[in-house]
Amino acid sequence: MAQKAVELILMRQLASYLAVPIFLVDTDGNLLYYNEPAEHLLGRRYDETGEMPLAEWSTAFTPTAEDGRPIPREELALSIALQKWRPTHRALVIRGFDGVARRIAVTALPLEGQGRRRLGAVAIFWEEHVS
């Protein structure tokens, strides 16, 4: 297993203490970690999934626009944060590993370390309840 940048290790540690759902990926888009609050929205404990390549997680949750149109991988907030290196916000619907569809809002931020090293990206998301 390759050594992870200290900033990613610290980001994972921080995410484990926060009550907001967080999803962390490396520069290739590979899932490194999601925290306990994210487990509810994704329908499975991180311990059961572990690290996962972009091609797998980007389709595993069946992301769709609110009108039901599938969202291509390159239009996902985390993909935009990585590819265009800019923060992105988007509302979408995901179907978790548990089969439950959830409407969520996602804000993805690129992660940059000292010396302007690109480290990956982080998504902070929350469920939007329709009233």
C-alpha contacts under 8 A as a table, 3 or more apart, distances in Angstrom:
res1	aa1	res2	aa2	distance
4	K	8	L	6.57
4	K	9	I	6.74
5	A	8	L	5.39
5	A	9	I	6.53
5	A	119	L	7.43
6	V	9	I	5.00
6	V	10	L	6.14
7	E	10	L	5.05
7	E	11	M	6.03
7	E	113	G	6.79
7	E	119	L	7.85
8	L	11	M	4.92
8	L	12	R	6.11
8	L	119	L	7.16
9	I	12	R	5.20
9	I	13	Q	6.29
10	L	13	Q	4.92
10	L	14	L	6.12
11	M	14	L	5.02
11	M	15	A	6.07
12	R	15	A	5.06
12	R	16	S	6.25
12	R	24	L	7.33
12	R	33	Y	6.69
13	Q	16	S	5.20
13	Q	17	Y	6.87
14	L	17	Y	5.40
14	L	18	L	6.63
15	A	18	L	5.24
15	A	22	I	6.21
15	A	34	Y	7.72
15	A	35	N	6.04
16	S	35	N	5.42
16	S	36	E	7.09
18	L	21	P	7.72
19	A	37	P	6.03
20	V	37	P	6.07
20	V	38	A	7.54
20	V	124	I	7.02
20	V	125	F	7.21
20	V	126	W	7.20
21	P	34	Y	7.46
21	P	35	N	6.25
21	P	36	E	7.23
21	P	37	P	4.68
21	P	38	A	4.17
21	P	39	E	7.86
21	P	124	I	5.85
21	P	125	F	5.58
21	P	126	W	6.42
22	I	34	Y	5.55
22	I	35	N	5.77
22	I	37	P	7.55
22	I	38	A	6.04
22	I	122	V	6.93
22	I	123	A	5.65
22	I	124	I	4.72
22	I	125	F	6.53
23	F	31	L	7.47
23	F	32	L	7.91
23	F	33	Y	6.00
23	F	34	Y	4.38
23	F	35	N	6.94
23	F	38	A	7.29
23	F	122	V	5.73
23	F	123	A	5.08
23	F	124	I	6.61
24	L	31	L	6.04
24	L	32	L	5.54
24	L	33	Y	5.25
24	L	34	Y	6.17
24	L	120	G	7.67
24	L	121	A	6.11
24	L	122	V	4.55
24	L	123	A	6.47
25	V	28	D	7.63
25	V	29	G	5.16
25	V	30	N	5.18
25	V	31	L	4.46
25	V	32	L	5.15
25	V	33	Y	7.14
25	V	120	G	5.52
25	V	121	A	5.43
25	V	122	V	6.29
26	D	29	G	5.20
26	D	30	N	5.46
26	D	31	L	6.78
26	D	32	L	6.65
26	D	119	L	6.02
26	D	120	G	3.99
26	D	121	A	6.44
27	T	30	N	7.43
27	T	82	L	6.64
27	T	118	R	6.78
27	T	119	L	5.63
27	T	120	G	4.02
27	T	121	A	7.15
28	D	54	L	7.41
28	D	82	L	8.00
28	D	120	G	7.34
29	G	53	P	6.95
29	G	54	L	5.08
29	G	78	L	7.67
29	G	79	S	7.06
29	G	82	L	7.29
29	G	120	G	7.02
29	G	121	A	7.83
30	N	51	E	7.12
30	N	52	M	5.73
30	N	53	P	4.31
30	N	54	L	4.77
31	L	34	Y	7.91
31	L	51	E	5.18
31	L	52	M	4.95
31	L	53	P	6.08
31	L	54	L	6.67
31	L	57	W	7.37
32	L	50	G	7.56
32	L	51	E	5.04
32	L	52	M	7.15
33	Y	46	Y	7.09
33	Y	50	G	7.17
33	Y	51	E	6.53
34	Y	38	A	6.08
34	Y	39	E	7.19
34	Y	46	Y	6.25
35	N	38	A	5.37
35	N	39	E	6.56
35	N	46	Y	7.17
36	E	39	E	5.06
36	E	40	H	7.31
36	E	45	R	7.21
36	E	46	Y	7.52
37	P	40	H	5.96
37	P	41	L	7.46
38	A	41	L	5.31
38	A	42	L	6.10
39	E	42	L	5.10
39	E	43	G	5.76
39	E	44	R	5.37
39	E	45	R	5.10
39	E	46	Y	6.57
40	H	43	G	5.28
40	H	44	R	6.90
40	H	45	R	7.84
41	L	96	G	6.71
41	L	102	R	7.16
41	L	127	E	7.30
42	L	61	F	7.25
42	L	95	R	7.66
42	L	96	G	4.51
42	L	97	F	6.15
42	L	98	D	7.58
43	G	96	G	4.86
43	G	97	F	4.80
43	G	98	D	4.66
43	G	99	G	7.57
43	G	100	V	7.56
44	R	48	E	6.76
44	R	49	T	7.36
44	R	96	G	7.68
44	R	97	F	6.00
44	R	98	D	6.89
45	R	48	E	5.39
45	R	49	T	6.87
46	Y	49	T	5.16
46	Y	50	G	5.53
47	D	50	G	5.61
49	T	52	M	7.32
52	M	56	E	6.45
52	M	57	W	6.33
53	P	56	E	5.43
53	P	57	W	6.47
54	L	57	W	5.40
54	L	58	S	5.68
55	A	58	S	5.66
55	A	59	T	6.74
56	E	59	T	5.75
56	E	60	A	5.90
57	W	60	A	4.84
57	W	61	F	6.64
58	S	61	F	6.61
58	S	62	T	7.45
58	S	63	P	7.52
58	S	73	R	6.04
59	T	62	T	5.14
59	T	63	P	6.93
59	T	73	R	7.69
60	A	96	G	7.57
60	A	97	F	7.23
61	F	94	I	5.38
61	F	95	R	5.03
61	F	96	G	5.02
61	F	97	F	6.63
62	T	70	P	7.48
62	T	94	I	5.52
62	T	95	R	5.44
62	T	96	G	7.58
63	P	70	P	6.17
63	P	71	I	5.74
63	P	92	L	6.70
63	P	93	V	5.74
63	P	94	I	4.57
63	P	95	R	6.91
64	T	67	D	7.61
64	T	68	G	5.37
64	T	69	R	5.33
64	T	70	P	4.26
64	T	71	I	5.02
64	T	92	L	5.86
64	T	93	V	5.22
64	T	94	I	6.37
65	A	68	G	5.27
65	A	69	R	5.23
65	A	70	P	6.28
65	A	71	I	6.19
65	A	91	A	7.46
65	A	92	L	4.95
65	A	93	V	6.12
66	E	69	R	7.37
66	E	91	A	7.57
66	E	92	L	5.71
66	E	93	V	6.13
66	E	103	R	7.84
71	I	75	E	6.29
71	I	76	L	6.88
72	P	75	E	5.47
72	P	76	L	6.96
73	R	76	L	5.50
73	R	79	S	6.80
74	E	79	S	5.46
74	E	80	I	6.59
75	E	79	S	6.56
75	E	80	I	6.42
76	L	79	S	5.23
76	L	80	I	6.31
76	L	90	R	7.97
77	A	80	I	5.17
77	A	81	A	6.17
77	A	88	T	5.47
77	A	89	H	6.28
77	A	90	R	6.38
77	A	106	V	6.88
77	A	107	T	6.84
77	A	108	A	5.57
77	A	123	A	7.78
78	L	81	A	5.03
78	L	82	L	6.24
78	L	88	T	7.69
78	L	108	A	5.35
78	L	109	L	7.45
78	L	121	A	6.58
78	L	122	V	7.16
78	L	123	A	6.46
79	S	82	L	5.14
79	S	83	Q	5.90
80	I	83	Q	5.09
80	I	84	K	5.41
80	I	85	W	6.94
80	I	86	R	7.06
80	I	87	P	7.79
80	I	88	T	6.80
81	A	84	K	5.75
81	A	85	W	4.82
81	A	86	R	4.92
81	A	87	P	5.45
81	A	88	T	6.22
81	A	108	A	6.01
81	A	109	L	5.69
81	A	110	P	5.16
81	A	121	A	6.51
82	L	85	W	5.12
82	L	86	R	7.49
82	L	110	P	6.07
82	L	120	G	6.54
82	L	121	A	6.33
85	W	110	P	5.80
86	R	109	L	6.63
86	R	110	P	6.23
87	P	107	T	7.16
87	P	108	A	5.56
87	P	109	L	4.50
87	P	110	P	6.40
88	T	107	T	5.66
88	T	108	A	5.28
88	T	109	L	6.73
89	H	105	A	7.30
89	H	106	V	5.54
89	H	107	T	4.29
89	H	108	A	6.37
90	R	105	A	5.76
90	R	106	V	5.35
90	R	107	T	6.62
91	A	103	R	7.33
91	A	104	I	5.77
91	A	105	A	4.25
91	A	106	V	6.19
92	L	103	R	5.83
92	L	104	I	5.60
92	L	105	A	6.37
92	L	106	V	7.88
93	V	101	A	6.51
93	V	102	R	5.43
93	V	103	R	4.31
93	V	104	I	5.96
94	I	101	A	5.49
94	I	102	R	5.43
94	I	103	R	6.55
94	I	104	I	7.38
95	R	98	D	7.61
95	R	99	G	5.53
95	R	100	V	5.27
95	R	101	A	4.14
95	R	102	R	6.27
96	G	99	G	5.30
96	G	100	V	5.65
96	G	101	A	6.52
96	G	102	R	7.67
97	F	100	V	7.63
102	R	127	E	6.76
102	R	128	E	7.87
103	R	127	E	5.83
103	R	128	E	5.50
103	R	129	H	7.12
104	I	125	F	6.61
104	I	126	W	5.48
104	I	127	E	4.28
104	I	128	E	5.20
105	A	125	F	5.48
105	A	126	W	5.66
105	A	127	E	6.48
105	A	128	E	6.67
106	V	123	A	6.34
106	V	124	I	5.82
106	V	125	F	4.34
106	V	126	W	6.89
107	T	123	A	5.54
107	T	124	I	5.35
107	T	125	F	6.23
108	A	121	A	6.76
108	A	122	V	5.56
108	A	123	A	4.14
108	A	124	I	6.33
109	L	121	A	5.51
109	L	122	V	5.45
109	L	123	A	6.41
110	P	118	R	7.82
110	P	119	L	7.80
110	P	120	G	5.99
110	P	121	A	4.20
110	P	122	V	6.50
111	L	118	R	6.33
111	L	119	L	5.40
111	L	120	G	5.25
111	L	121	A	4.91
111	L	122	V	6.91
112	E	116	R	5.70
112	E	117	R	5.51
112	E	118	R	4.78
112	E	119	L	5.55
112	E	120	G	7.40
113	G	116	R	5.53
113	G	117	R	4.93
113	G	118	R	6.36
113	G	119	L	6.44
114	Q	117	R	6.10
